[in-house]
Amino acid sequence: MNSELIDQLKDHSIEYLIEVELKCYTHTLTGGIVPLMVYPKNEKELVFVVQIFKASGDRFEILSGMTNVAVASGQLDFFVLNMSKYEMREPTLRGNVLDVSSSFDMKELTQWAFKHKVRGLEWMEGIPGTVGAGIYMNAGFLPQQEISNILVAATYLDLDDFKVKRIKNHHLHFRYRYSEFQDMHVVVLSGTFLVQPVSEVGIKNHLRMMKSKKIIRTLHERRVKNQPLDYPSAGTVFVPPIPFHVGGMLREMNLTGYRIGGAEISTKSPGFIIGVDHMTGEDYKAMVEFIEKSIAEKYDLDIEPEVRLIGFDD
């Protein structure tokens, strides 16, 4: 560990942890030990941390809720810039525009919106991860229920010139689980969303909020019924090769329940890889590659994972 780097973090009172086992943080319960994980809480701290990381030449990964990653085991050769505590503030509503920090949890945002009589975010119920990660990967559920459908603009830190910038929706070239951010060297800081505030008075508005409550409950029940929520996973593994569905193809090939190490193709929802017996990142990656190969051989289709595989040599 670079003692000079640690001293700089201490001098600036920036929160950090050393020798962190990532499997205690990832939703897949995978990941070895990183030498350092840093929690910047504001723009000044963020810029400072990135600058000293770059000056030291150390590799770093930008992570937050760690809901969509599988990480290699062992001693890892990168630091983690953890954005889960960045500007932990309440969303700000201005008319029909809602400003939300990147660290705000999407599931909590659904509940916040209902409590404050705001519609349009019901579909986020049950989607794991933070707003920043959601913008980065265009998180969503059903068609027309994605970040790209409600995002007005986002702010981000450019990691090349260390300037905070704002980008509008159409410049992010959204598609399924993709935004332009994935091809940029940036950290997402906040999002501005178009929402539907509801007046506190009137029977019509009361009925609108009751409808929102029903939507939230229905989506929650649907996920509990259809998804293997009792097991470690990163959610849906692959970008759907429209008009086909990966889970359906795996059922046709009788591969549900297939295991590699501690990784299993879920019998409840074959689009998920779940951990059933101390799954490692290597198990998860091997299962991803097995599924890719099996579908390519059977259906002559190339599929692409939406889950991030981190820390592997290739």
C-alpha positions as CSV (number, residue, x, y, z in Angstrom):
1,M,0.0,0.0,0.0
2,N,1.2,3.5,-0.9
3,S,1.6,5.1,2.5
4,E,1.9,8.6,0.9
5,L,-1.5,8.2,-0.7
6,I,-3.0,7.1,2.6
7,D,-1.5,10.1,4.3
8,Q,-3.1,12.4,1.7
9,L,-6.5,10.9,2.3
10,K,-6.0,11.3,6.1
11,D,-4.9,15.0,5.7
12,H,-8.1,15.7,3.7
13,S,-10.3,13.7,6.1
14,I,-11.6,11.5,3.3
15,E,-13.2,8.2,4.3
16,Y,-11.4,5.1,3.2
17,L,-10.9,1.4,4.0
18,I,-7.9,-0.8,3.4
19,E,-7.7,-4.5,2.5
20,V,-11.4,-4.7,1.6
21,E,-13.0,-8.1,0.7
22,L,-15.4,-7.2,-2.1
23,K,-17.6,-10.3,-1.7
24,C,-19.0,-8.6,1.4
25,Y,-20.3,-5.8,-0.8
26,T,-21.3,-7.3,-4.2
27,H,-24.8,-8.7,-4.7
28,T,-23.2,-11.8,-6.3
29,L,-21.1,-12.3,-3.1
30,T,-18.1,-12.5,-5.3
31,G,-14.8,-10.7,-5.2
32,G,-11.3,-10.8,-3.6
33,I,-9.4,-8.2,-1.6
34,V,-8.7,-4.7,-2.9
35,P,-5.9,-2.7,-1.2
36,L,-8.0,0.4,-0.9
37,M,-11.6,1.6,-1.1
38,V,-12.4,5.3,-0.9
39,Y,-15.7,7.1,-0.3
40,P,-15.7,10.6,-1.6
41,K,-18.7,12.6,-0.2
42,N,-18.6,15.7,-2.4
43,E,-17.2,17.1,-5.6
44,K,-14.1,18.5,-4.0
45,E,-13.2,15.1,-2.4
46,L,-14.0,13.3,-5.6
47,V,-11.7,15.4,-7.8
48,F,-8.9,15.2,-5.2
49,V,-9.2,11.3,-5.0
50,V,-9.2,10.9,-8.7
51,Q,-6.2,13.2,-9.1
52,I,-4.1,11.4,-6.6
53,F,-5.1,8.0,-8.0
54,K,-4.1,9.1,-11.5
55,A,-0.9,10.7,-10.2
56,S,0.1,7.5,-8.5
57,G,-0.6,5.5,-11.6
58,D,-2.9,3.1,-9.7
59,R,-5.8,1.5,-11.5
60,F,-9.2,2.1,-10.0
61,E,-12.8,0.9,-10.6
62,I,-15.8,3.2,-10.0
63,L,-18.5,1.3,-8.1
64,S,-21.4,2.0,-5.9
65,G,-24.2,-0.5,-5.0
66,M,-22.3,-3.3,-6.7
67,T,-25.5,-4.9,-7.8
68,N,-24.5,-5.6,-11.4
69,V,-21.0,-7.0,-11.0
70,A,-19.1,-10.3,-10.6
71,V,-15.5,-9.9,-9.4
72,A,-12.5,-12.1,-9.5
73,S,-11.1,-13.7,-6.4
74,G,-7.8,-13.4,-4.6
75,Q,-5.7,-10.3,-4.2
76,L,-6.9,-7.7,-6.7
77,D,-4.7,-5.1,-8.3
78,F,-7.0,-2.1,-8.3
79,F,-8.5,0.4,-5.9
80,V,-12.3,1.1,-5.6
81,L,-13.7,4.6,-5.9
82,N,-17.0,3.9,-4.1
83,M,-19.7,6.5,-5.0
84,S,-22.4,5.1,-2.6
85,K,-21.9,8.0,-0.1
86,Y,-21.6,10.8,-2.6
87,E,-23.8,13.8,-1.8
88,M,-26.3,11.8,0.3
89,R,-29.1,14.3,0.0
90,E,-32.9,14.3,-0.5
91,P,-34.1,14.6,-4.1
92,T,-35.2,18.1,-5.1
93,L,-38.5,18.7,-6.8
94,R,-38.9,21.8,-9.0
95,G,-42.3,21.8,-10.7
96,N,-42.3,18.5,-12.7
97,V,-38.5,18.2,-12.7
98,L,-36.7,16.0,-10.0
99,D,-33.0,16.3,-9.3
100,V,-31.5,13.2,-7.7
101,S,-27.9,12.5,-6.5
102,S,-26.1,9.5,-8.1
103,S,-25.9,7.8,-4.7
104,F,-29.6,7.6,-4.1
105,D,-31.0,4.1,-4.2
106,M,-33.5,3.4,-7.0
107,K,-35.8,1.3,-4.9
108,E,-35.8,4.0,-2.2
109,L,-36.5,6.6,-4.9
110,T,-39.8,4.8,-5.7
111,Q,-40.9,5.0,-2.1
112,W,-39.7,8.7,-1.8
113,A,-41.7,9.6,-4.8
114,F,-44.9,7.9,-3.5
115,K,-44.5,9.6,-0.1
116,H,-44.1,13.0,-1.8
117,K,-47.0,12.4,-4.2
118,V,-44.9,12.1,-7.3
119,R,-45.8,9.7,-10.1
120,G,-43.7,8.3,-13.0
121,L,-41.1,6.3,-10.9
122,E,-43.2,3.4,-9.9
123,W,-41.4,1.0,-12.2
124,M,-38.1,1.5,-10.3
125,E,-39.6,-0.7,-7.5
126,G,-37.4,-3.7,-7.0
127,I,-34.6,-2.5,-9.3
128,P,-31.4,-2.7,-7.4
129,G,-28.6,-0.2,-7.5
130,T,-28.2,3.5,-7.4
131,V,-29.4,6.3,-9.6
132,G,-25.9,6.9,-11.0
133,A,-25.5,3.3,-12.0
134,G,-29.0,3.3,-13.4
135,I,-28.2,6.2,-15.7
136,Y,-24.9,4.7,-16.7
137,M,-26.5,1.4,-17.8
138,N,-30.0,2.7,-18.7
139,A,-31.6,0.5,-16.0
140,G,-35.2,-0.5,-16.5
141,F,-37.8,-3.2,-16.4
142,L,-40.5,-3.5,-19.0
143,P,-40.6,-1.6,-22.4
144,Q,-41.0,2.2,-21.9
145,Q,-39.9,1.7,-18.3
146,E,-36.2,2.7,-18.5
147,I,-34.1,5.6,-17.3
148,S,-33.9,6.9,-20.8
149,N,-37.7,7.4,-20.9
150,I,-37.6,9.9,-18.0
151,L,-34.1,11.4,-17.9
152,V,-33.9,15.0,-18.9
153,A,-30.1,15.4,-18.3
154,A,-27.3,14.2,-16.2
155,T,-24.2,15.8,-14.6
156,Y,-20.9,14.1,-14.5
157,L,-17.2,14.6,-13.7
158,D,-15.0,14.4,-16.7
159,L,-12.0,12.3,-15.5
160,D,-9.7,13.8,-18.2
161,D,-10.0,17.5,-17.4
162,F,-11.7,17.2,-13.9
163,K,-14.6,19.5,-14.9
164,V,-18.2,18.9,-13.9
165,K,-20.4,18.9,-17.0
166,R,-24.0,18.4,-18.0
167,I,-25.3,16.3,-20.8
168,K,-28.8,16.1,-22.2
169,N,-30.7,12.9,-22.8
170,H,-30.4,12.7,-26.6
171,H,-26.6,13.0,-26.5
172,L,-26.3,9.9,-24.4
173,H,-27.6,7.7,-27.3
174,F,-29.5,5.3,-25.0
175,R,-30.3,1.8,-26.0
176,Y,-31.1,-1.4,-24.0
177,R,-28.7,-1.3,-21.0
178,Y,-26.4,1.2,-22.7
179,S,-25.6,4.9,-22.5
180,E,-22.8,6.9,-24.0
181,F,-21.3,7.1,-20.5
182,Q,-20.0,3.6,-21.0
183,D,-17.7,4.9,-23.7
184,M,-16.6,8.0,-21.8
185,H,-14.1,8.5,-19.0
186,V,-16.5,9.9,-16.4
187,V,-18.2,9.6,-13.0
188,V,-22.0,10.2,-13.1
189,L,-22.9,12.7,-10.3
190,S,-26.7,13.3,-10.6
191,G,-29.7,13.0,-12.8
192,T,-32.6,15.3,-13.6
193,F,-35.9,13.5,-14.3
194,L,-39.3,14.4,-15.7
195,V,-42.0,13.4,-13.3
196,Q,-45.7,13.9,-12.5
197,P,-46.3,15.7,-9.2
198,V,-49.8,15.2,-7.8
199,S,-51.8,17.9,-5.9
200,E,-52.6,16.9,-2.3
201,V,-56.3,17.7,-2.7
202,G,-59.1,16.3,-4.8
203,I,-60.6,12.8,-5.4
204,K,-59.0,12.4,-8.8
205,N,-55.5,13.0,-7.4
206,H,-56.2,10.6,-4.5
207,L,-57.2,8.0,-7.0
208,R,-54.0,8.6,-9.0
209,M,-51.9,8.0,-5.9
210,M,-53.9,4.8,-5.2
211,K,-53.2,3.7,-8.7
212,S,-49.4,4.3,-8.1
213,K,-49.6,2.3,-4.9
214,K,-51.2,-0.6,-6.8
215,I,-48.6,-0.5,-9.5
216,I,-45.8,-0.6,-6.9
217,R,-47.4,-3.5,-5.1
218,T,-48.0,-5.4,-8.4
219,L,-44.4,-5.0,-9.5
220,H,-43.1,-6.1,-6.2
221,E,-45.3,-9.2,-6.2
222,R,-44.3,-10.0,-9.8
223,R,-40.6,-9.9,-9.0
224,V,-41.0,-12.0,-5.9
225,K,-42.9,-14.6,-7.9
226,N,-40.7,-14.6,-11.0
227,Q,-37.1,-13.8,-9.8
228,P,-34.8,-15.8,-7.5
229,L,-34.5,-13.1,-4.9
230,D,-33.4,-15.5,-2.2
231,Y,-30.0,-16.1,-3.9
232,P,-27.0,-14.0,-4.7
233,S,-27.1,-12.8,-8.2
234,A,-26.6,-9.8,-10.5
235,G,-30.0,-9.9,-12.0
236,T,-30.6,-10.6,-15.7
237,V,-27.2,-11.6,-17.1
238,F,-27.5,-11.0,-20.9
239,V,-28.8,-8.3,-23.2
240,P,-31.9,-9.9,-24.8
241,P,-31.1,-10.9,-28.4
242,I,-34.5,-9.6,-29.6
243,P,-36.8,-11.2,-30.6
244,F,-35.3,-14.1,-28.7
245,H,-35.1,-14.5,-24.9
246,V,-32.0,-16.1,-23.3
247,G,-34.0,-17.7,-20.5
248,G,-36.4,-19.3,-23.0
249,M,-33.5,-20.7,-25.0
250,L,-31.9,-22.2,-21.9
251,R,-35.2,-23.9,-21.0
252,E,-35.4,-25.3,-24.5
253,M,-31.9,-26.7,-24.1
254,N,-32.8,-28.2,-20.6
255,L,-30.0,-26.2,-19.0
256,T,-32.0,-24.8,-16.1
257,G,-30.3,-25.9,-12.8
258,Y,-27.0,-26.5,-14.6
259,R,-24.0,-25.8,-12.3
260,I,-20.4,-24.8,-12.6
261,G,-18.8,-24.7,-9.2
262,G,-21.2,-22.6,-7.0
263,A,-22.9,-20.9,-10.0
264,E,-26.3,-22.2,-11.2
265,I,-28.6,-21.3,-14.1
266,S,-31.7,-20.5,-12.1
267,T,-34.7,-22.8,-12.4
268,K,-37.1,-20.1,-11.4
269,S,-35.7,-17.5,-13.9
270,P,-33.1,-18.9,-16.3
271,G,-32.0,-15.4,-17.3
272,F,-30.3,-15.3,-13.8
273,I,-27.1,-16.9,-12.7
274,I,-27.4,-17.5,-9.0
275,G,-24.9,-18.5,-6.3
276,V,-25.9,-21.7,-4.6
277,D,-22.7,-23.0,-3.0
278,H,-20.1,-20.2,-2.3
279,M,-20.0,-19.0,-5.8
280,T,-16.8,-17.3,-6.9
281,G,-16.4,-14.7,-9.6
282,E,-14.6,-17.3,-11.6
283,D,-17.6,-19.6,-11.4
284,Y,-19.9,-16.8,-12.5
285,K,-17.6,-15.9,-15.5
286,A,-17.3,-19.6,-16.5
287,M,-21.1,-19.9,-16.5
288,V,-21.4,-16.7,-18.6
289,E,-18.9,-18.2,-21.2
290,F,-20.7,-21.6,-21.1
291,I,-24.1,-20.0,-21.8
292,E,-22.6,-17.8,-24.6
293,K,-21.0,-20.9,-26.2
294,S,-24.1,-23.1,-25.8
295,I,-26.4,-20.5,-27.4
296,A,-23.9,-19.8,-30.2
297,E,-23.7,-23.5,-31.1
298,K,-27.5,-24.2,-30.8
299,Y,-28.9,-21.0,-32.3
300,D,-26.0,-19.4,-34.1
301,L,-26.5,-16.2,-31.9
302,D,-23.9,-14.1,-30.2
303,I,-25.1,-12.8,-26.9
304,E,-23.7,-10.0,-24.8
305,P,-23.6,-9.9,-21.0
306,E,-24.9,-6.8,-19.3
307,V,-23.3,-7.8,-16.0
308,R,-19.8,-6.3,-15.5
309,L,-17.0,-8.9,-15.0
310,I,-14.2,-7.2,-13.1
311,G,-10.7,-8.1,-12.2
312,F,-10.2,-10.9,-14.7
313,D,-7.0,-11.0,-16.9
314,D,-9.0,-10.9,-20.1
